[in-house]
Amino acid sequence: MIKVARASQTPLLIILSMNKEKGENLDRMEKIVALCKRRGFIFPGFEIYGGLANSWDFGPLGVELKNNIKNLWWERFVRQRDDVIGLDSAIITNSKVWEASGHLKEFSDPLVECKKCHERFRIEDIKDQGGCLECGSELTVAKMFNLMFKTNLGPTEGDTVYLRPETAQGMFVDFKNILDSAGRRPLPFGIAQIGKAFRNEITPGNFIFRTREFEMMEIEYFVREKDWENSFEGWRVEMRDWMEEIGIDAKKIHETEVPESERAHYSKKTIDFEYDFPFGKKELYGLAYRGDFDLKNHEKASGKNLKYRDPDTGEEILPYVVEPTWGVERTVLALLDSSYYEEKDRTVLKLKPCLAPYKAAVFPLLANKPKLVELARKVYEDLQKEIFAVWDDRGNIGKRYYSQDEIGTPFCVTVDFDSLEKKDATVRDRDTAKQERVKIKDLSVFLKEKLQN
C-alpha cells in the first residue's frame, strides 16, 4: 500500500519512485533466485522433505563458481604473497577457546519474540517497525541470544564443544605452531584460511545472504602496534582492488565505519564494505583491527607463551592484528547481481571469464548429422584438455546460445558444414554476440588468450 505524504513529509512523487524502485529490485531478486535453481547454481536444501529453514545447496554450476572465487582468492592473497601462509583448522572447537576469546559471553544478538505468533527477530531487523514482521502483534522485551551452535563430544553427553562461529580463532590458537614450523617470519605477516563457520541466526534470510552455515575467506595479519594503521589502510585498498578484479559493481559499494556501540567485542576499529543488494544496502565484507585482544587472552587462559620473537633482535612481543574478512556466499550473491543483465529477448550473466563455471561450450550445428557430431566431439575433447568446456547438443542453435548466455559461458564454439571442409568453427562472444571463424587447430590458443582479458 502506498501512503499519501503530508506536506511536511517526503513528496509523493519521491515515495512513488521509491516504491517502484523497491518493487523492481525485489522482482530482480526473484529472477536471480529462479535462474539459480533452474540452471543449477543454487538449490533449496532438502527440498524433497519440505526443506530446512534457510538451507541452500550449491549445484553443479554453483560449486564451480564458488570454487573459482576461492581459488582466485587463494592465488592472490596466499600464493602470490611472501607475507601470508595458509591454514585449515578444525570446525569442532574446545569450549575453552570460546571462553578465552569472549564469545561465550559476548557473541550474542538481542532477540525479541512475538507474543501472538511466537516468531523471533533480531532487534536490527525490526527497527522502526513497531511490531511483529509477520502479524504486527506486540513483541517481548529483548533478551540476549548466543549465536553459537553447541553439542557434546562422544557417544554420551561428555564435554561440551562448539561449531566455530568464525575461522579466526583457529589461526590464533595455532599461532605458536605456525611460528615453530614455518620459521620466524619478519613482521608483518599473515595467516589465511578458507572454511565453514556456523551461527544460530535468529532471522536468517534474503536467499544466501544470511545463513546459519556459511563459508569465509579470512586473514589474520600480525603487525607491530605502531604499524597497524598503515596495514589497515593497505588492506582496505586490497579489498577494493579485489572487488574490482572479480567484477563486483563498484557503483554499488559503500564504505561505512562501524560505531563503537555496534562493533564486535574484540574490535577497536571496523569498516564494513556494504553493497546495494536488491533487498537493500547490506554488509558484504569487513575489515577489523583486533589489537592484541586474542593472543593476549589465549596466552593468559592457556598458560602458553604466544609471543613473537624478533629473529634479528630477540625482542618478544604480542603482535597486534588487522583482519580482512570476505564472505563466500555474499560474494556469489553480489557477483550474480552485478553480472545479471536482460537484453531484449535474452538473459545474460556477464561473469568475468576467470569466474565463469564453463569457459566455452561446444555444439554441432545439427545433432542428427553424424559427421558434424563426430567433428564437434573431437573439438570438445581436445578443448577439454586445455580449458573447462561443456558439450551441448540440446534443441536448436539459438536456444543453445541463450542457455549458455544465461549461465555465463564466455564463448560458444559451433561446428557446421563449412567446418567439415575448411577445418574451422564459429566462435561466438557471450557479451557482444559477435561471431568469427577460427581454425580448429588454433581454437585452444585463441580461447585462452580471450579468457585472459
N, C-alpha and C positions, 0 to 999 in steps of 0.2 A: 504494500500500500504506500502511495506517495502522499505525504502530508504537505499542505499549503503553508508556506512560511509567512510569519508575521513580518511587519515592516522592519523590525529590529533584528530579524534573523537573516540567515543566508538567503539570497534572492532565489525565487522559484526556478528560474532557468538553470541556475547552478545546481540546485537539488535534482532537477530532471536529468541534467547531464551526468551527475554523479551516479544516479540510479541506473541510467543507461549504460555507463561505463562498467559499473559493478556487474550488471547482467551480462554484458559482453565478455567480461573476464571469467565469470562463472561458466558461461557457455564454452569458452575456450578450454577451461579446465576439464569440463566434461568430455570434450572432444579428445583431449590428450589422454585421459584415463581410458576412454573407449579404444583409441588407437593402441594403447599399451596392451590391452587384453587381446584385441583382435589379431595383432601382429606378433604376439609372443614376447613382448618386453616384460610385462609385469601382470601376474595373475592374483586374484584374491586367494588368500591362504585357506586350505582345507574346504574348498567350495562345495565339494560333493557331500560334505557333512554339515552344510549350513554355515561354514566359515568360522572364523575366530576373530573377535573384535580387533580391527586394525592390524591384521596379519597379512603380509604380502610375500609372494614368491616371485623371484626373477626368472623368467622363462628363457628360451634359447637365445633370443636376441638381447634380452636384458642382461643376462650374465656376461655376454660378450662386451656390451657397453660398459658394464661395471668393472670388468677386469681390465679393459683398455684404460679406464680412468686410473685405476690403482697402479697399473704397470707404468703409465706415463708419469704419475706422481713419484713412484719409487725411483724411476730412472733419473728424474730431475733433482729430487731432493736428497737422495742417498748415493746412488752410483756415480753421479756427476759431481759430487762434492767430496772434498777430502776431510771436511769437519763434521760429517754426520755418518753414523753407523746404525745398523738395524737391530731389531729385537722382535721376538714373538713370544709374549709372556702368557701365563695361564689365565683362563677366564674365571674358574672357581678359585676363590681367594680366601685365605686365612682371615678370620674376623679381626685379628689384631692389626692388620693393615688398615682397615677402615676405622678402627678406633683411633689409631695414631694419626691418620690423615684428617680426622674430624668429620668424616662422612656419616658415621653412626649418629652423631649429634646434630650436624648441620645440614646434611644433604636432604632437605625436605622442602615441600611446597605447601602453602596454605590451601586447605581443602574446605569447600562448603558442600552441603547436601540439600537437595530439595526436600521440604517437609511433606510434600504430597507424592511425587513420583519416585523420590529417592535417588534420582540421578546425581552424580557427583561432578564437581567442576573445580578447576584451578581458579584462584582469585583473578589471575591475569586474564583469564578467558571470559570473565563476566563483567569487566569494567563497564560502568555506565548502563548496564542492562536492567538493574533494579529487581531482578528475579530470575527464576529458573529459565534456562535457554530452551527447555523442552516444553514446559507447560505454563510458565510465567508465575508459578506459585512462590511463596516465601522460602527463603534459604536459611539454613542454620548459621550460627556463628562459626567463623573459620577456625579450623584445627590444623595443626601441622601433621603432614603425612610423609613418612620417609619413603624415598623413591627406590630403594634397593630391593632386589629380589633375594630372599633368604631361603636357605634349605639346610638339610642335615647331611653330614658326611657319613657314609657307611650304611649297612643294611638295617641298623637300628638307629634310633634317634640319638646320635652321638654329638660330635662337635658341630656347632652352628657355623656355616660358611655362607658366602655371598657370591652372586654373579656380579662381576665388576660393572659399575655404572660408568666407568671411564677407563681408558687404556693407560693413563698417565702413571698410576701407582706402580705398575709393573716395572716401569723404567726407573723409578726411584728406588724400589727395593732391590733391584738388580744393579744399581749404580756401582757398588764396590766390585761385584763380579766382573762387570764390563771393564772397569779400570784395570783389574788384575789380569784379565785375559787379553785385552786389546791394546795394552801398553798405556803408558802415561801420556795421554794426548794433551797438547797445549790448549789452554782455554783461549777462546770459546770453542766448545764442540757440542754436538747434539746426538741424541738417541731418537730414532724414528721407529714408529710402529703402525701397522695397519691391522685392525682387528675389530671383533664384535664387542659391543657393550650393551647393557640391559638396564632399563629404567622402568619402574612400575608406574608409568604415567597415568595421571588421573583422567585426563581427557585427551587421548591421542586423536589424531585426525588429519584432515587435508591430504588424503592419499598417503604417499610415503614421506610426507614432511615430518610428522611426529609419530614415531612408532615406539613400541616397547623393546624391540630388538633392532639394533641398527649397527652400522659399521663406521668406524672413524679412521682418519689418517692424521697422525699426530706426531709432533716433535717436541721433546723437552730439550731446550737449548741452554747449556750451562755457561754462565758468564761471571766475571767479577762484578761486584756490586756497582762499581763506578762506571761500568760499560753497558749497563742494562738498557739505558735509553737509546744508545746507538743501535744495539741489537734489535730492540723493539721496532725502531723505525725501519731497519733493514728488512725485517720480516714482514712489516706492513707492505713495503714495496714488493717483496717477493710474492705475497699473496695476491696483490693486484695484478702482477705480471702473469701469475698462474691462471687467473680468471680470463685474462685476455688470450693467453695461449690456447686454452681449451674451447674458447668461443662463447663464454657467458656474456650476455648483452651488457656492456659497460654502462649504458644509459639507465639500467635498472638497478645498479649497485649504489649503495649508500654506506658511508662510514658513520657509526654512532658510538660515542664514548659512553660506556655504561656508568651510571651514577653509583656512588659508594653503597647506597642502600640496596641496590639491586645486584651487586657483584657477588660472585661465589665467595665463600668464606675464606678461601686461600688467596684471593686475588687482591693485589694492590693497585692494578690498573687493567682495564679490559676495553678493547674495541670490538664491536660487532660489525661485521660486514653484512648488511641487510640487502635483500633482493626483493624486487617488486613481483612477487608471485601473483598468479591470477586471483588468489584469495586474500591478498594484502601484502604489505611490506613486513617481512619476517627475517629472522636471523638465518644467514647462510653459513658463515664461518665466524670463528672467534680468535682473537689474539689477546693473550693474558700475560701479565707479569706476576709471577707467583712468589717473588722474593726467595727467601731461603726456607719458607714455611715447611715444605715437605721433607727435605733432607734433615732439617733440624728436628722435626718431630719423630721421624723414623729412627734417627740416631738415639734420641732420648728414650723412645719406647723399646727399642731392641737391645740397647746397650752396646751396639757395634759402632766402631769408628767409620763414619761415612764421609770423612773429609777428603778433599782432593789435595794431593801433594804436588806442588810445582816441580816439574822434572829438572829445572835449572837451579832454583834457589832452595828447594827443600821446604818451602813455606807450606803450611797446612791451612786450608780454608774450606768453609762450606760454600760452594758456588750458589749463585742466585740463578733464577730460571725464567726464561721467556718461552712462552708456549703458544705456538700457532696450531690451530685445530681446524680440520676440514671434515665435514660430514659427507660420507659417500652417497647416501640416498638423496640428500639435499642437492648434491652436485648433479646427480642424474636428473632430478626434477627441474633444476634451473636450466640445464642443458636442453631438456626436452622443450621447455617453454621458449628458450632463446632460439631454438632451431626450427620451431613449428611454423610453417607458412601454408597459406591457402592461396593458390594461384589459378584462377579460372576454374577449370574442372579437375584440378589435381591438388593433392596434399603432399607437401614435401618436408622432410626432416633434413635441414641443411647442416648436419653434423660435420665437424672437422673430419677429414678423411682418417686421421690417426685414431679417432674415437669410433668411427662407424663400425657396426658389427661385421658387415661384409665389405670388402674393399671393391669387389667387382662381381657382377652377375653375368653368366654366360648363357646364351639362348641359341637354339636352332630357329631359324625363321619359321619353319613349319615342323611340328613334332611328328608328322606322319610321313616324312620323307627320310628314309633310312640313310641316304648319303649325307644329308645335312646334319642329321643327328650324330652320325659317326664322326664327322669332322669337328662338330661342336664339342662332342665329348672329349676328343683329343685336345682341343684348345683348352677346355676346362681343366683336364687332368694336368696339363703342362703348367697352367697358371697356378694351380693349387700348390705346386712345389715352391712357388715364389711369393705368392700373396694369398690371403684368405678369401677365396672366391666361393660362389654358390651357383649351383645348376638350377635353371628354371625353364620348364617347357610347358607350363600350365596356361591354357587359354590363348588368346591372340596376342600379338606382339605389343599392341598398345596397352593392354591390361597388365602385361608383364612389366613394362616400363613404369606404369603408375604404381604398381605394387612395390617395386624396388625404390621408387622415389619416396614412398610413404615410410619405408624402414630406414632410409638414409644411405642407401648404397651409392657411392660416388659415381661409379661408371657401369654401364651395361655394354656387353660385347655380343653382337649378333652375327651369326654365321648364316649367310644367304647363298643364293645360287651363284652369284658372282664370285663368292669365296672359293667355290669348287674349281674355278678356272684361274682366278687371279691370286689365290692364296693370301687373301686379305680379309678383313672383317670390319664391320661398322662399330665404332666406339661412340657411345652417347654419354654426354656430360649431364649429371643429375641437375645441377643448378641452372644451367643455361638451356638444356635440352638440345644443344647443338650436336651434330654428328660429324664424324670424319672417318675416312678409311685408313686403316693401319695394316701393314703387312703382318701376317700371323707370327712370323719369326721374330718380329720386333715388339710384339704386344707386351711382353713382360717388362722390358726396359721402358717402353712408353708409359705404361701404367704406374710403374714405380716412381718415375720422375714426376708424374702428375700428382701422385699421392703425397709427395713431399711438400707440395705448395700449400 
